């Protein structure tokens, strides 16, 4: 953005913020962010150095998925949405996990190989919407990590259960989704995604390369947004899931998360409309206490300090709504054990966040899914993350 344009935008922002304060708008909006969690770690599969190791890691993951019954967990996750009735919901890790058996492969027990892992294969979005009934609608989707065509030249990740049999193929698709309450009308925000559009949103340019056996792919992450009018006031609501802090020891790996935050800033400013209240929610994998090891501004600090990745001033800054709620408890949201079986919650950092511009005058916010009485009937946590609900009054 050129200097003169930036100065004009700053002046416009200041004028709008002043007008908002004088008007004393009373419009409220309730939002939620929820990481649904696949139910198993995919990292050992992606990090495997040979096909045999990847195959063993996939069997371990499928076993974990069978035990972490998503059909049971989705009732708890959807139940928190139904109970709190947010206008808009940002969902992350909304997986579709399928098994394809084109060769009719059976195992020695005479069963379809895909049937050996009950509860493992589901479309989490379809199950979520079924659990919500007619109370919510899908407003926007961005597709991220994809281990299926066209990202792979075959049906999915090959899985061999018996050396004498042909493989089955495991299809993995990760999505971030925005849900809107049935009484809220929305319109998808059109971002300039360059050459990486994805359904209704964009994938980031800065992503991690990976491979499973001989197949190379990217660990895609993305963002998606909608406009909505609630209580006569216009809002823009954006959902994202940034890369984890470090995928390895290399400089490019460490740089990915702040680079993705920088891309998000670029998309926000390129479509900025000061007449709309802006809310950015999601799993940022970045907390208020993060310190970048490579001398750039962290993802969290980019959003809240109004500084670019290299420390340049930006025309607006976001407010972390958690700090405006009364009492200011830690609000940790991450993470339970991978198998979700730990007894008390072991959350130790706050990475699931609702950011706003301009700052609301009053915030009611709480975390959901971190109390023992919120576990499933099987005694598992609904997700490895807690959800965050924020009620904002301007």
Buried (B, 14 or more C-beta within 10 A) or exposed (E): EEEEEBEEBBEBBEEBBEEBEEEEBEBBBBBBBBBBBBBBBBBBBBBBEEBEBBBEBBBBBBBBBBBBBBBBBBBBBBBBBEEBEBBBBBBBBBBBBBBBBEEEBBBEEEEEBBEBBEBBBBBBBEBBBEBBEEBBBBBBBBBBBBBBEEBBEBBBBBBBBEEEBEBBBBBBBBBBBBBBBEEBEBEBBEBEBEEBBBBBBBBBEBBBEBEBBEBEBBBBBBBBBBBBBBEEBEBBBBBBBBBBBBBEEEEEBBBBBBBBBBBBBBBBBEBBEBEBBBBBBBBBBBBBEBEBEEEBBBBBBBBBBBBBBEEEEBBBBBBBBBEBBEEEEEBBBBBBEBBBBEEEBBBEBBBBBBBBBBBBEEBBBBBBBBEEEBBBEEEBBBBBBBBBBBBBEB
